[in-house]
Amino acid sequence: MEGRVMEKDKGVGHSLHEHRVKGSTEGHKYYKNGNYNILKMRFFLWKELITPVAVYCPAVTLRRPIANPERTMITKSEEEGASELRMRKSNYYVDRQVMDEKDLEIVAQRTERAEPSVREQLKERFRCSNSKAKASLFTLVPILRWLPKYPLREWLLGDVCSGFSVGIVQLPQSMAYALLAAVPPVFGLYTSFFPVLIYFIFGTSRHVSVGSFAVLSVMLGTITERMAPNEDFVISSVNNTNGTFVIDTVARDMMRVKVAAMVTLLSGIFQLLLGMIRFGFVVTYLSDPVVRGYTTGAAVHVLVSQLKYVLGISVIRKTGPLALIYTLIDIIKVIHLTNIGTLVVGIIAMSTMLGVKVINDCFKSKLPIPIPIELIEVVIATVIGTYVDLSGKYGIEIVGDIPKGLRAPVVPDFSLASSLLGDAFALAIVGYGVTISLGKIFALKHGYEVDSNQELIALGLSNMFGAFFQCFAVSCSLSRSLVQETTGGNTQLASAISSALILVIILEMGALFSYLPKAILASIVIINLKGMFEQVTDICYFWRRNKIDLVVWVVTLILTVLLGMDLGLVASIGFALLTVIFQTQLPKYSILGQVPNTDIYRDIKQFDEAKEIPGIKIFQSSATIYFANVELYETALRQMTGINIARLISEKKKRITKLKQQLKKQEKKDKKKAKKEKKLKGLESGTGSLDVISGNIVNDNSISLELDSGQESSSEVNKNPEEYDLEALGLQKPEVHSVILDLSPVNFVDSVCIKILKIIFQDFKDIEVDVYLAGCHWSIVHQFEQGEFFGKNISKSQLFTTVHDAITYCLTKHNSSTHQPFCMNGHLSLAPAEEQVSSLAKDTSTKL
C-alpha cells in the first residue's frame, strides 16, 4: 500500500522542498527565518490499495531540523560532524502492509530446520582429517602456531628485558608467597619454574605472568594449616620443666608440602576437565564486583596472616568461619610479646619499599624499568643477616636452610584426596578467574584473542605437572604481569626467560638466602597488597554507576572476611546470582505512549511527549517473564490498565447466572402450559361433560393469556446468556478496547508463563477487551509453539512484529463503523473503507 503524506502551507508563500520516497509518498518542508516549521499532516487512502502502517499513525515519519545554512565558516572536522548530524536527522518513510506473525512467516519464508542429533554432532566432532588434526594440534599447543612466526628483530630484545625484569620481581615474591602457603620458601622458587614452562607451551595469553599469587597462596595456607596443624607435631621438651612444648617443624613442613602438592594436582585435574568439556564460560559467574570484592577481602586475610612475621610473635592460624576475627584476637592477646628487632626490620623494609614504589608510579614514563626494590632489599637483608647473627642476637626469625638444586619428581599422596576436593575446586575457579580476566584485558589492549577453554587446559597442565615437583597452585600475578607488559614483553618467551633466571638461582644461589629474615618477605607481601587495598575506591565508583553492583561488592567483601576464602567465594557467587533473580522479580513495568510523529513508544511517566493512544494500553516489562515473576507481571498488568477485571467478570457471571435461572423458570412454565394445552385439546374432543367443558373454557382463556405472556418473556431470554455482551447485561463496557503486550525485552518463556498468558487472554476476552502480543523474538514464537500456546482461542494473527503494527491494526478494527476522520495525537486521519477493514481484521475466528 502506498499512502500520500502531504504538508500544506497555511497562507505563507515560501518555496517548498519536496522529497519523494517510495512510490507516491511525498514529504514537504519549508524554511522560514532560519528554522524549519512542521505543519500538521493529513493522510489519505487510495481506495484500491491496502492500508499501510504510515496511514494510521505518523510514527514512521521523522522530521527534525537540519544544520543552519547561514553558517559558512566551519572547519573540516566541524563539516564532517555536521554531515554526520544531517545523516542522523534525515527523514525516512516506511510504507508497507500491517504485518502479524502469520504474514511475516509467509513473506520471510520461515522454514523449520531440524537440529542434528547428538549422534551426528559427536560424529562430526570426532571426524578426523588432516586439516582438522592440524588445527586441533595448533589449538592445543599454541606455541606451535606463534613460535615459527616469531619476529626476532622486533620482539626479542623486548622479551629478554621483560624476562629479566619479571625474574627479578618474581624471586622475592615467590619466597614470600611460600610463607603465605605455609610451606618452606624454596618451594616458592620451584613454583616459579616448573608451571611457568608448561604455561609457556600451552598458554594463549602473551602478557600474563604465571606463578605464585597472593590470593591462592593464602587459600593454600588455610588448607595446609588445617590439614597439618602445629598441634599434630609437638614434641615434649627435655630441657623444660614448665610444661612447654616444641614443634617438629621438619615433619610439619613436609606434611604441608604433601597437602599443597595434592590439592594442586586436584585443582589441575578440575581445570583440565573443565577445559576439555569447553566449560570456560564458568568464569562469567565471577562478575567484576565479585572478583574485586573477593580480592579485597582476600587482601585482608593476607595482611592478618603476615602480622605474626612482622611482629615476631607466634600465633596459630585459625580455620573456618570467623577465623580472621579469632586470629586478630589471638594477636592482640600476645602483642606484648612483640620482638622489637623484627618489628624494626619490618617497618624499615615496608617504608622504604612503599616510598620507592611511589617513585616508580610517578616516574614510570621516564624509567626504563621499575626500580626492583624488593630484590634490593632481599640482597641487603641477606648480606646483613649473613654477617650479623640476627637470629641469635636479636631473636629475628630467618628463612633457614634452602637446599641446592632441583628435587626429583614425587607422586602426590592420594590418601589426602577425599578431604581436599572442595578446596581444590575453589582454587581451580579462583585461579582461572583471575588469569582469564587479566588475560582478556591485555588481549583487548594489544589486539589479540585469548581462548578461555585453552587457558583452563594450560593452567590445569601447569598445576598437574608442578604437583609432581611439589609446587603449589599457580595463577597470574597482577604486579608481575604489569612489569612484563610495561617493560616490552610481547610473548610468553619473557616468562620462559624469567623461569630460566629462577632456575639459575635454584641451582647456584639458593643457599645464599638462608639468612634472609622472614620479616623482609612479609613486608614484600604486605606492600604488594597496595593495589588490592586501593580497590576500596570501588565503593565510590559503583555508587555512581550501579547500586546493585555496590551491594554485591560490599557483601562479597564481608562474606570473604567473615566466612573465609573458600566459603566466602561460594556465598558471594550465590549472592550475586540472587541479585539477578531479584532484579527479574522486581522489574520496571510501564505503560507506553507514542512519541509524536514516530513509530517509537516510550514510558509515559518518563517521557512527557509520549502520549497514550485512546482505547489502547501498551504494557511492557523490563525483564523476561518466567515462573518467578509471571504472577507479578499479571498483577501489574491488571492494575496499570485501570480495569477492575475481577469485579467485571464477577458481575457478569452473576447476571448470566440470574438469566439462566430465569430461563429455567420460563422453561418450567412452558412445560406446564404445554401440558395444560394438551389436556384442553383432549377436552375439546368431546370426551368430557358439558360442565367440564364449560369450566375449562375459562381455564383455556387463562392459559392462553399465560402462553402469550410466556412467549413474550421467552423471546427475551431465548438467547444463550453466555453470548450476551456487557452492555446487554447492564454493565459498563471498559473504555479500553485493546491491550498490547510488548514482549521485546523477553528472551525466554516457560510453561508457567504460557499458562498465565492464556489466562490473561481469556480474562480480557470475558470483558470484551482484545489482547495482542508484539515484538516477540523468533525463539519466543518457537517456545510458544512448543508450549501449545496457539490454539482455538489464540492464533498467530494476534502476534504482531512490532508495537506499531499492532497499534495500526487495533485502530483500523475499532474505527471501522464510521467514515469520519479520527484523531491520533493531534493528527487527523481518514478511517478505512469497509473492504480494507475486512482485509486488516484477519480471520474472524481470531477475534477475542
N, C-alpha and C positions, 0 to 999 in steps of 0.2 A: 504494500500500500504506500502510496506517496501522498503526502499532505502538503499544503501550501501555507507557509509561515510568512506573514506579512507584517510590516510596521508602517504606519501611516503618519505623515507629518500633519499635525493639527494646526494648519494655518500659517506655519512658519516656512518661508521659502528658502530652503537650503539644499545644496546638492546632496544627492543620496549616492552612497557607495553600495553597490549590490553584489552580494556573494551568492552564487548558485552552487549548492552542494547536493548531489544525489537526486537526479531526476528533476522534479518541479519544485523541490523545497527551496524557498528563497529567504534570504535574510537581508535586512536593510539597516544601515547605520547612518547617522548624520552627525556632523560636527558643529558645535556651537560654542564660541568663546573658549576654545581650547579644551573643552570637555565633551565626552560622548554622553548623550542622553538617551535613555532606553524607554521607548514608549510601550504601552500595553500591546500585547499580541493577541490576534484573533486567529483561530484555527478553523479551517473549512474542509469539509469532506468532499471527495469526489464520489458520486453516487455508485459508480460501477466498481469501486475498489474496496478492499478490506480495511478495517480500522487500524491505523498504525499506532505505535506506542506514543509517538510525538503528538498525536491529535488531542488526547485527553489530558495530557499534562505537559507543560513546557519544561519538564525536568531534563529533557535531552538537549536543550539549547543553552549554551553557556555564553553569556555576554559580559565582558569585562572591559574596562578602558585600557587603551594601549598607551605607549610612551608618548610624551608631549612632543609634537612635531616641530615646535618652535625652537627646540634645543638644537644647536648646530655645532657647538664646540665641545666635543667629547673625545676622550682618549680611546685608544684601541681596545683596552680592557673594558672600559665602560660601554663601548659599542657592542662588544661580544656579550656583555651582560644584558644590555638592552635587547639584543637579538634573542637571547635565550628567554628573556621575560616575555617578549612578544609571542614566542612559540608556546610558552606556558599559558598565555592568556588568550590565545587564538580561539575562535569559536569552532564548534563542530556540531554536526547534526546527525542524528541516528534515525533511520526510517525503516522500520520492519514490522512484522506482524507480532502481536502478543503471543508469547510462547510459553506453554507449560511443559512439564517433563515429557509428556507423551509426544508433543510436537517436536521437542528437542531431539528425542531419540530417533525420530523419523528423519529430521533434517540432518543431524550429525551422523546418522547411520551407526547407531550403537551396536556393537557385536559382543557376544559373550565368548570370551577366550578361556578355555579350560586350563587351569593351572596344572603343570606337570606333577605327576605323582612323586611320592617320596622315593620310590624305587628309581624312577627316571632321573630325579635330581642327584641321587647318590651315584648312579651310573655315569652321569655327565661329570660329576665332581671327581670321580676316581678314574675317569678315562685318561689313558696315558698316550702321550705323543711327544715327539722330540721338542717341539716348541713349548709345550706345557711343562715338560720336565725341566727345561732350561729356565723358564720363567719361575717355576717353583723353587729351583735351586737359588736363583738370584734373590728371590724374596726371603728365603730362609737364611741365606748367608749374604747379607748386603755388601760385605767387603769385596766380594767378587764383582760387584757392579761398579763400585766407585774407585777402588784402588787401581785397576788398569788404566783408568782415565784421569788419574791424579795429576794435576798440573804442577810439576816440580818447581818451576821458576816462580810461579805466582804464590804458591801456598806453603812451600816447605819451610822457608825462613820463619814465617808467622807461627806455624805449628811447633817448630823447635823452641822458639822463645816462649810460646804459651805453655808447652810441656814442662819446661824447666820452672816456670813461674808457678804452675799448679803443683808440681812436685815439692817445691819449697814450702808452699802453704799446706800441702797435704801431710807432710812429715809430722809437724807438731799436732795437727788436728787428729790424725789417726791415733796417736798415742793418747791424746786427751779423750777422744770418744771411746777408747777402750775402757777407760775408767768409768764412763757412763754405763757401759755394758757390764761392768763388774768383772772384767777379765784382765789379765796382765797386759801392759801396753804393747808388748811385742806382737800380740795377736791383732792389734790395730794396724800394725805395719803389714802383716800378712793380708789383711782385708783390703789394703790399698794396692795390692799387687795382683793376686790371682783373679778376683772377679773383674777387675778393670780390663785385663787382657781378653776375657771372654766377651765382655760388652763391646770391646773394640772390634771383634769379629762379627757379632750378631746384632749390634745396636743400629738404629736408624737415625738417631739424633746426632748432629755433628758438633754440638757445643756443650752438652751436659757433662759434668764431671762426676762419674760414678765412683762410689766408695763409701766410707763410713759417713753416717748422717746423725745429727744430734737427736732427732726425734726417735728414730729407730733404735738408737743406742740406749736411750733412757727406757724405752719399752723393753728392750732386751735385758737391761739391768734389773727391771722389776721381775722379769721371768726367771732370770738366773738366781737372784737372791731368794725368790720364793721356793725354787726347786732345791737350792743348796744354801740354806741359811747358816749363819755362823754357829747357831746352837748345835748343829749336827757335827761340828768339827772341833769341839772344845776338848782341851787336854788339861788335866789337873796339874797345876804347877807344883814341882817338888820343893822349890825354894821358898814358896809362900805358905804361910800357916794361917792366913786370914781368910781362906776360902775362895780366893780369886782364881780365875782360870785363864789359860792362854789358848789361842786358836791355831790349829794346824792349817796355816794359810796355803801351803803347797797342795795338800789334798783338796782343800776347799776350792782353790783356783782351778785345779784340773777338772773337778766335777762341774764347775760353772762353764768351763770351756766345752765340755761334752754337751751340756744343756744348750749352749749357744749354737754349737755345730748342728745338733739335731733339729732345733727349731728353725735354723736357717735352711736345712735340707728340706724340711716340710714346707716352708714358705716358698722355696724354689719350685717344688713339685706343684703346689697350688697355682703358682704363676704360669708354669709351663702348660698345665692342663687348661687353664682359662684361656691362654693364648691359642692353643690348638683348636678349641671349640669356638674361636672367634668371639670371645667374651670381653673384648676390650672396652665395650661401651659401659662396663660396670663403673668406670670412673665418673660417668655422668652423675651418679648419685652423690659424688663428693663435690657439691657445689662450691663456688668460691667463698661464700660466707662460712660454710662448714670447714673448709680447708684452713682458712685464715684464722678462724676462731679456735680450731683444734691445735694448730701450730703455736698459737699464742698461749693456750693452756699448757701445751707440752713444754714450752719455754719456762713456765713457772715450775714444772716438775724438775726440769734440768737444773734450774737455778738452786732449788732446795737441795737436790742431790749433791751439789758441789760445795755447799756451805761447809760440810764437815772437813773437806780438804783445805779450804781457805782458813778455817778457824783452828784446824789441827785437833779436832775432837773426834771421838769415836761414838757413832750413833748407828743403831741397827735400822736399816731401811724397812719400812712397813709396806705391806701389800694389801690390795683390796680397796673397797670404798673408804673414803676419808683418810686414806693412808698419808696423804700430804699433810693434813691437819695434825695427825698424830706425830709425824716426823718433826714438824715445826715445834710441837710441844716438847718433844724429847730434846731438841736442840736448845730450846730456852732453858730447860732444866739443867743442862750441863754447860751452858755458855760460860760459866765462871771458870771452867777448866780450859779455856782457850789458850793455845800455845802462842805466845806473843811473837816469837820468831816467825812462825808460819804465817801469822796474820800480817806482819810487816812485809814479808816476801810477797804475799798475795796482793796487798794494797799497792806496793810499788809496781808490780807487774801489771795490774789492771789499769792503774792511772797512766802509766807510760803507753801501754797498748792502746788505750782509748784515745789519748792525745794524738798518737801517730795515725790512727785510723781517721780521725777528724781531718788531719792534714791530707791524707790520701783522698778523702772525699772532696776537699776544697781545691786541690791541685791535680785532680785526676786527668784533666785535659793536658797538663803540662808534663806529667810524669810518664816516662815510657812504660814502666810497670809500677804497681803499688809497692811501697816500702814493705818488705817482708818482716814486719816487726815481730811476728810470732817466732820465726826462725831465729831472729837475732836474740830474742830473749831466751830461747831454749839453749842456744850456744853459750851465751853469757852465764846463764844459771848453771849449765853443765860444767863449765870451766871453774866457776866458783865452788860448786859442790865437790869437784874433784880435788881441789887443793885446800878446801876448808871442810872439816868434818861437821857438816850441818846436822846430820842425824845424831852424832854422838854429843856434840857440844850444845846444840840448841833444841834437840828433840824434833827436828823438822823431818817429816816422812819423805822418803825418796822413792824413786821408781823401783829400784832393786835390780837384780840380775836380769840381763837381756841376752838370751842365747844367740850365738853367732851362727848364721846360715839358715837354710830352709829346713822345715820339718818334712818327714816322709808322710805321704797321704795315709789317713786313718779312716776306717769305716765308722760312721756315727753310731752311737748306742741306740738301737731301735727299741729297746725296752722302755725308753722315755717317751716314745712317740704318742701313746694314747693320752697322756696328760698334757700334751703340747699342741694338739690340733687346733683348738680355738685361737690360741696365741699366734700360731703360725699363719692362720688365715688373716688375722688382723694385721700382722706385719706385711703380708703379701699385698693387701689392699692399700695400706698407707704408703708403703714404698713405691708401689706402682703409681698411685695417685700423684705423689709429689714429682716423680720423674716425668710422667706424661704431661703434667701441667706446665712444668718448666720447659720441657722439650718443645711443646707447641708454641710457647711464647717466642723462643729463639727461632723456630722454624718460620713463624709468621714474619718475624723481623728480617730474616735473611732469605726468604723466598724459596723454601723447600718444604717437603712434606714429611711428616712423621707417621709411621704405621703403628697405630695403637696396639694391635694384636701382636706385631713383631716385637714391640717393646716389652710386652708381657713375656714373650718367649726368651728374649735376650736377658731380662732380669732373672727369669727362672733358671736359665742355664748358668748364669753368673753365680747365683746363690747355691745351686746344686753342686757346681764344680768347687766353689770355695769351701763348702761344708766339709769336703773330704780333706781339706788342708787346714781345718779348724779355724776358718774365718767366720765372722758373724754377718748378719743380713746387711745388704747394701741398698743404697738409693743414691740419688744425686744430691749434692750439696749446693745450696744457692750461692754461698760465698765463693766456692771454688769454681762453679760454673761461670760466674761473672768474671772472675780472673781469667778463665780460659777464653771467654768471648772477647773481653776488652784488650787482652794482650796479643791479639792477632790470630787466635786459633780458628781454623777453618774446618777441620775434620777430627775424628777420634784418634788420629795419629798423635795429637797432642797428649791424649790420655795414655797412649802406649809409651810415649817418651817419659811422662811423669812416673808411670809404673816402673820403667827401667831405672829411673833415679832412685825410687824406693828400693828396688832390688839391690842396687849397689850399697845402699845404707844397711840393708838387712845382712848382706854378706860380709861387709868390711867394717862398718862404722856403728853398728847397732849397740855394741857393748859400751861405747863411749857415753851413752845416755843413761847408764845405770845410776849415776849420782844426781840425776835431774830431780829437783823437788816436785812432788805431786801438786803443790800449790801453784806452780807455774802452769801445769796442764789444766788445772781447774780454772785458773784465770783466763786462759785461752778459750775455754768452753764458755765461760760467763760473758766475756766481751763479744764473742761471736753470736751471742743471743740478741745483740743490739737490734739487728734487723727484725727479729721476731717480735720484740717488745715494742718496736715502732709501729707495729700493726694495731696498736691501741687507737691510733688516729683513725682507724676504720670506723669507729663509732660516729665520728662527725661525718665521714663520707656516706655511710649508709643512712644516717639520719636525714641527710639532704636528698638522697636518691630513693631509698626504699625502706620503709619502716619494718616490713616483714623480714627483709634480709638482716636488718639490725637486730631484731629479736632472735633470729637464727644464730647470728654471730655471738651474741651475749650468752644465750642458753648453751651453745656449744662450748664456750669458754668455761662457764660454770660447771657443766657436766664433766668436762675433761679434768678440771681441777679437783672436783669432789669425788668422782667415781673412778678416776684413774684413766690411763691411756687406752686400755682395752675396752672396758665397759663404757667409758665416755664416748668413744668413737661410735659404738653401736647405738647408744642412746641418742647421740647427735644426729646420725643419719635418720633414725626413726623420727625424731622431732622434725627434721627438715621435710620429710615426706608427709608428715601430718599437716604441716603448714600448707602444702599443696592441696591436700584434701579439704582443709578448712576453707581455703580460698575458693574451691569449686562449690562448697556448700554455702558460701556467702558471696555470691556474685552480685554484680550490679544489674538490676532489672530496669528496663527502660521502655517508655512509650515513645516511638519515633514519630517525627514530623518531617514534612518535606521542606528542604531548603529551596526558596523560591527560584523558579526558572532552571532547576536542575533535576536530575534523577537521583539526587543524593538525599538520604534520610538519616536524620540525627536525633539524639535525645532532646526532647522539647524542654527539659529542665536545664540542660547545659548550653543550648543554642537558642537564643531569643528569636531569631528569624525562622527557626524551624517550626512550621505550623501543622497542626493535625488536619487531616482531610475529613470533613464531616461524614459521619456514619461509618468510619473505618478506624480501627485500632490496630496499630502495628506494634507488636510486642517482641522484645529482644532480651536475651540473657547474655551476659559477657562470658559465660563459661559453658562447657559442654554439659549435656544433660544425661545423667545416668542414675543408678539406683539411689545414690547418696543424696541427691538434691532434686530429684524429679518431683517429689511432693511439694517441696518449697517452690519449685517452678510453677506448679499448678496453682498453689495458693496465691502467689504473686500475680499470676495472670488473672485470676478471678477478682482480686482486689483492684488492680490497676485498670481493668476495663470498665470499672464503675457499674457493673451489673450484678445485682444480687441474684445469682443463678439459683442458689439453693431455694430461696423464697419463691421465685417464679415457678420452678419445677414443682415445688410442694403445692402451691396454689393450683397449678394446672392439674396435678394429679387429683387433688381434692375435687375439683369441679368435674373432671372426667369421671371420677367415681360416682359423684352425685348424678351425673347424666346417665350413667349405666344403671344406677338404681332406679331412676325414673323410667328408663327403657324397660327394665324388668317388670316394674309395676304395670306399665302400659301393656306389655305382652300378656301378663296375667289377666288384665281386664279384657283384652281382645279374645283370649281363650274362653273366658266366661261368657262373653257376648256371643261368641260363635256357638257355644253350647245352647244358649237360650234361643238363638235364631234357629238352630236345628230343631229344638223342641217345638218352637212356634210353627215351623213348617209341617211338623207331624200333626199338630192340632188342626191346621187348615185342611188337611186331607180328609177330615170328616170323621175321624175315629173317636172324637170326644163329644160330650153332650153340649147342648146349646149354651147352658150356663157357663160351662168351662170355656167354650169358645168366646163367649161374650166377655167373660172375665179376663181372658188372655189378650183380648183386643186392647184393653187398657195397658196390660203389661207390654204388648207389642209396641204401643206408642212410646212408652218409656224406654224400651230397648232401642228403638230407632233413634231417639234423642241421644242416648248414651253412645250409640255407634257413631253418630255424626260428630259428637264432641270428641270421641275417641279417635276418629280418623283425623280430625284436625290436630289433636295433640300428637298423634303418631307421626304425622308429616314433619313435625318439628324435631323429633328425636330418631327418625328412621335412619339417619346417617350414623356411621361408626363414630363414636365420641373421640376415638384416638385421632381422627382426621381433622378435628376442629383446630383452628388456629387460635392464637392468644386473644385476638380481638373478638372472635366469635364466642369465646369463653368468658368475655368480660374483663380480660386482663390487658394492661397497657403493654404494648409492644416496645422493646428496647429501642432507643434511638440509634444504637449501633447495629448495622446490618451485616458487617463483615469484620472478622478478626484475622489478621495475617501474622503468623508466627515466623519471624526471621531466624532461620537456623544456620546462618552463615558462620557464626562462631563455633558451631558444634562440630567436633571431629570424630565422635563415635556415639552410638546409642546401644542400649542393651534391651533385654526383654522387658524389664520393668518400665523403662522409658516408653517403649512401644505400647505397652498396656495402658499407661496413663494418658498418652496421646490419643488413643482410641476413646478413652473416657471423656477427654476434653472435646473431641469431635461430637460425640453423642450428646453430651450435656448442652453444648451450644446449639446443636440441631434441635433439641427439645424446646428451646426458647426462640427458635427461628432466626438464629444468627449463623451465617456461613463462616467456616474456618478454612483457611488456606495456609499452606507452607511455602516458604520462599528461600532461595539461596542455599539449597542443600548441595553438598559435595556429592560427586557420583558414588563415593564409597558409602555415604549415608543412605542413598537411594538403594544401593545393593543390600545394605543391612535391613532396610525396611522390607525389601522383597523376601529376604531370608526369614524375617520375623513375621511374615504374613500380615503386614500392616495394611497393604492394599487388598480390598475385597469388595463386598456388595455395597457398603456404605461409604467407602473411601477409595478414590481412584487417583491415578497419576494426573488427571485433569485438575486436581486441586493442589498440585505441587508445581510452582512456577520457578522459572530460572532466576528471576530477580524480584525484589520487592516492587519495583516499578511495573513489571508485567502484571503482578497480582493487583496492584492499585488500579491500573488501567482496566483490567477485566472487571473488577468489582464496580467501578464507576459506570462502565458500559452496561453491566447487567442490571443495576438498580436505578438507572435513569432511562430505561427502555420504554417507559409508558408515556413519555412526553417528548415533543419535538421542540420544546422551549430551551433556550440556552441555559446551561447550569454553570455555576461559578466555582472555580478552583483557585484558592489563594489569590483572589483578585483578578484572575484572568478568565474571560468568558470563552466558552467552547460550545459548539453545537452538539446536541445529542445525536446519537447514531440512528440510522434508519432501522426498521424492524428486521429486514433481512440481514443487516450487519450484526444486530443483536443476536440473532439466532446462530450466526456463524461463530460469534465470540463466546456464546454461552456454553459451547461444547456439548457434551452429552447431557441430556436432561436427567439421565439416571444418576449423574454425579452430584446433582443439586442436593444440598443438605436441608 
